[in-house]
């Protein structure tokens, strides 16, 4: 049996890629402040692997972060820092004996929107690195981003049709064929499909990790809107109704936890950015929640704290990060504890 672990299961590490001056951030210093806060929080609880471009970049990062035995550096080439969508997914094989497999899906720059050759090749570099080396790997001919799927660890996936069935991902495959690939590769027994357009400014074609997240096998936190004047109001109410109709594998309704939208944040051209609280990251003993210097930060933190009573809830400032259309979860990938990394 193949099992795709849930994010709340024990982790061996979290991986992030430090932003670089060659990237898209015009506000690089402010974004590095976000990364500093995230790295400090993660490394309190577990190992953190930081990807950096080269030795000079690594030294630059080390001047910002105090020496910490929990932090490990890997030099690699990458186009973007959104590792949720580019780093391998880890599966557990449960027969004939427990084993691990790292899956390298194709990455095409969210539908060929951006240069992506280095990002598409990143996993092959990681597989060859001493930290990750030694586990079975597979490179698959399917475009799939980690931010587009949620797993409850028990065979249920949550995703959006708007992203996975978008012809800019796998144009030669039918919806049925894509569904079959998810079942084959990720061991999905069932897929809960959300029909929902992307938040304003989101260039991922509606990744599920901006919209609805499993907090446990029977709890879903989701982006909600109660302001009828907000352009998102109707579509998010429609998504809410879909979530209310979903059932757990045992037939019960999910416990649904609404997360408010922050007040609109816009870029220098007046384009609204996809700030949301669903883009939280679960780690060992804590939940890191993106905050935006907004009045709704406190409410989002309170509601997520109720979902994770056994974990510390930590606010991570992400207002600067969202200017490049992503947030905390987008920028990170956890490695389950079933992998014994070679630190």
C-alpha positions in Angstrom: 0.0 0.0 0.0 1.2 3.5 -0.8 0.6 6.3 1.7 1.1 10.0 1.3 1.8 11.3 4.9 -0.2 14.2 6.3 1.8 17.4 7.1 1.0 17.0 10.9 2.9 13.7 11.1 6.4 13.7 12.6 9.0 15.4 10.4 12.7 14.9 9.8 13.2 18.4 8.5 11.8 21.4 6.6 13.5 22.6 3.4 13.5 26.3 2.3 15.4 28.1 -0.4 16.8 31.5 0.6 15.9 34.4 -1.7 18.8 35.7 -3.8 19.5 39.0 -5.4 19.1 37.4 -8.9 15.5 36.6 -8.1 12.3 38.6 -8.6 12.2 40.4 -5.2 12.6 44.1 -5.4 12.1 44.2 -1.6 14.8 41.6 -1.0 15.8 42.9 2.5 12.2 42.8 3.8 11.7 39.3 2.4 14.9 38.1 4.0 13.5 39.4 7.3 10.5 37.0 6.7 12.9 34.2 6.1 14.9 35.0 9.2 11.8 34.8 11.3 10.7 31.5 9.6 14.1 29.9 9.9 14.5 30.9 13.5 11.0 29.4 14.4 11.5 26.2 12.5 15.0 25.5 13.8 13.7 25.7 17.4 11.7 22.5 16.8 13.5 20.5 14.2 16.3 20.4 11.5 16.1 23.0 8.8 17.7 22.6 5.4 18.4 25.9 3.6 19.1 25.8 -0.1 21.5 28.6 -1.3 22.9 29.4 -4.7 26.7 29.1 -3.9 29.3 29.6 -1.2 29.0 33.4 -1.3 25.2 33.2 -0.9 25.7 30.7 2.0 28.1 33.1 3.8 25.6 35.9 3.3 22.8 33.9 5.0 25.1 32.8 7.8 25.8 36.4 8.7 22.1 36.8 9.3 21.5 33.6 11.2 23.4 32.7 14.3 25.2 29.3 14.2 22.7 26.6 14.9 23.4 22.9 14.7 19.8 22.4 13.5 20.4 24.4 10.3 22.1 22.7 7.3 23.0 24.2 4.0 22.7 22.8 0.5 24.1 24.7 -2.5 22.0 24.2 -5.6 20.6 26.1 -8.5 17.0 27.2 -8.5 14.8 29.8 -10.3 12.3 30.5 -7.6 12.0 30.0 -3.8 8.6 28.4 -3.8 9.8 24.9 -2.8 6.3 23.6 -2.0 5.9 23.3 -5.7 9.3 22.1 -6.8 10.8 19.8 -4.1 10.0 16.1 -4.1 7.0 14.5 -2.4 7.7 11.7 0.0 5.6 8.5 0.1 5.5 5.6 2.5 5.2 2.1 1.0 3.7 -0.3 3.5 4.2 -3.6 1.8 6.0 -6.0 1.9 7.8 -3.9 4.5 7.8 -0.2 5.3 9.9 1.8 2.8 10.2 5.3 1.5 10.1 6.7 -2.0 10.8 10.3 -3.1 8.8 11.4 -6.1 10.1 13.9 -8.6 7.2 15.3 -10.6 7.7 17.6 -13.6 7.5 21.3 -12.9 6.7 23.7 -15.7 6.6 27.1 -14.0 2.9 27.0 -13.1 1.8 26.5 -16.6 4.8 28.0 -18.4 4.4 31.4 -16.8 8.0 31.7 -15.7 11.5 30.3 -16.4 11.7 27.0 -14.7 14.6 24.8 -16.0 16.6 25.0 -12.8 13.5 24.3 -10.6 12.5 21.3 -12.8 16.1 19.9 -12.3 16.3 20.7 -8.6 15.2 17.3 -7.3 17.9 15.4 -9.2 20.5 17.6 -7.6 18.9 17.0 -4.1 18.7 13.2 -4.7 22.5 13.2 -5.4 23.3 15.3 -2.3 24.7 13.4 0.8 21.9 14.7 3.0 19.2 13.0 0.9 21.1 10.3 -0.9 20.3 6.6 -0.4 16.5 6.4 -0.8 14.5 5.1 -3.7 13.4 7.8 -6.1 11.2 8.1 -9.1 10.9 10.8 -11.8 7.4 10.9 -13.2 6.1 12.4 -16.4 3.3 14.3 -14.8 3.3 18.1 -14.0 2.2 18.4 -10.3 3.0 21.0 -7.7 3.0 20.2 -4.0 0.9 23.2 -3.2 -2.0 21.9 -5.4 -2.7 18.9 -3.2 -3.5 18.2 0.5 -3.3 14.8 2.1 -5.0 13.6 5.3 -2.5 10.7 5.5 -5.3 8.2 5.2 -5.9 8.1 1.5 -8.0 11.3 1.0 -6.6 14.1 -1.2 -8.1 17.6 -1.4 -7.4 19.6 -4.6 -8.9 22.0 -7.1 -10.0 21.2 -10.6 -9.0 24.7 -11.7 -5.3 23.8 -11.2 -4.9 20.1 -11.8 -7.2 20.0 -14.9 -5.8 23.2 -16.3 -4.6 22.5 -19.9 -1.4 24.5 -19.1 -0.2 21.6 -16.9 -0.9 18.3 -18.7 -2.6 19.2 -21.9 -2.6 15.7 -23.4 -4.2 14.1 -20.4 -7.9 13.9 -19.6 -9.3 14.7 -16.1 -9.9 11.0 -15.6 -6.3 10.2 -16.6 -4.9 12.8 -14.2 -7.1 11.4 -11.4 -5.9 8.0 -12.2 -2.3 9.1 -11.9 -2.9 10.6 -8.5 -4.4 7.4 -7.3 -1.5 5.4 -8.7 1.4 7.6 -7.6 0.1 8.9 -4.3 -2.1 6.0 -3.2 -5.2 8.2 -3.2 -8.4 6.2 -2.4 -10.5 9.3 -3.0 -10.1 12.9 -4.1 -12.3 15.8 -2.9 -12.4 18.2 -5.8 -13.0 21.8 -5.1 -14.2 24.0 -8.0 -12.8 27.4 -7.1 -11.1 30.2 -9.0 -7.8 31.6 -7.6 -7.5 34.5 -5.2 -6.7 37.8 -6.8 -3.0 37.9 -7.6 -2.5 34.2 -7.3 -0.6 32.9 -10.3 -0.9 29.2 -9.4 -4.4 28.7 -10.9 -5.9 28.2 -7.5 -3.6 26.0 -5.4 -5.5 24.4 -2.6 -2.9 25.6 0.0 -4.3 29.1 -0.4 -7.9 28.0 0.0 -8.5 24.9 2.2 -6.2 22.8 4.4 -6.5 19.6 6.3 -5.8 20.3 10.0 -6.7 16.7 10.9 -8.5 13.8 9.1 -11.8 15.4 10.1 -11.0 19.2 10.2 -10.5 21.6 7.3 -9.5 25.2 7.8 -10.4 27.4 4.8 -10.2 30.9 3.4 -13.6 32.6 4.1 -15.1 36.0 3.3 -18.0 37.7 5.0 -17.7 41.1 3.3 -20.2 41.2 0.6 -18.4 44.1 -1.0 -15.2 42.0 -1.5 -14.8 40.6 -5.0 -14.0 37.2 -3.5 -17.3 37.0 -1.6 -19.4 35.0 -4.0 -16.8 32.5 -5.0 -15.6 31.9 -1.5 -19.2 31.4 -0.3 -19.5 28.9 -3.1 -16.4 27.1 -2.0 -17.7 27.1 1.6 -20.9 25.3 0.4 -18.7 22.7 -1.4 -16.7 22.0 1.7 -19.9 21.7 3.8 -21.1 19.0 1.4 -17.9 17.0 1.6 -17.8 13.9 3.9 -15.1 12.1 5.7 -14.4 8.5 4.7 -16.7 7.4 7.5 -19.5 9.6 6.2 -19.4 12.4 8.7 -19.3 16.1 7.8 -16.0 17.8 8.2 -15.4 20.3 11.0 -14.9 23.5 9.1 -12.9 26.4 10.5 -13.2 29.7 8.5 -10.1 31.9 8.3 -10.8 35.5 7.4 -9.2 37.3 4.6 -6.8 40.1 5.5 -7.6 43.5 4.2 -6.5 43.8 0.6 -2.8 44.3 0.1 -1.8 45.6 -3.3 1.5 45.9 -5.2 2.9 49.1 -6.6 0.6 48.7 -9.7 -2.5 48.4 -7.6 -2.9 44.7 -8.2 -4.3 42.9 -5.2 -2.0 40.3 -3.8 -3.1 36.8 -2.6 -2.6 37.3 1.1 -4.4 34.6 3.1 -4.0 32.6 6.4 -4.6 29.1 4.9 -0.9 29.1 3.8 0.2 28.0 7.3 3.0 25.4 7.9 2.7 22.6 10.3 5.9 21.4 11.9 6.9 19.3 14.9 5.3 20.9 18.0 4.2 24.1 16.2 2.1 25.7 13.5 3.7 28.7 11.7 1.0 31.1 10.5 1.6 33.9 8.0 0.5 37.3 9.3 0.3 40.6 7.4 0.2 43.4 10.0 -3.6 43.2 9.7 -6.5 43.3 12.2 -7.5 39.8 11.2 -4.1 38.3 12.1 -5.2 37.7 15.7 -8.5 36.0 14.7 -6.7 33.7 12.3 -4.1 32.8 15.0 -6.9 32.1 17.5 -8.8 29.9 15.2 -5.8 27.9 14.1 -4.7 27.5 17.8 -8.0 25.8 18.5 -7.3 23.4 15.6 -3.9 22.5 17.0 -4.2 22.5 20.8 -1.0 20.5 21.3 1.2 22.8 19.2 2.6 26.2 19.7 1.1 28.7 17.2 3.7 31.2 15.9 3.1 34.2 13.8 5.5 34.8 10.9 5.4 38.2 9.2 4.8 37.6 5.5 3.5 40.9 4.1 6.7 41.4 2.2 6.8 37.8 0.9 3.3 38.0 -0.6 4.5 40.7 -3.0 5.9 37.8 -5.1 2.5 36.1 -5.0 3.2 33.4 -2.4 3.4 33.0 1.4 4.8 30.7 4.1 3.6 27.3 3.0 4.5 28.0 -0.6 8.1 28.7 0.4 8.6 25.5 2.4 8.5 21.7 2.1 8.5 19.2 5.0 10.3 15.8 4.9 8.5 13.2 7.0 10.3 11.5 9.8 10.1 8.2 8.0 13.1 9.6 6.1 16.4 9.4 8.1 18.3 12.3 6.6 22.1 12.1 6.7 23.1 15.1 8.8 
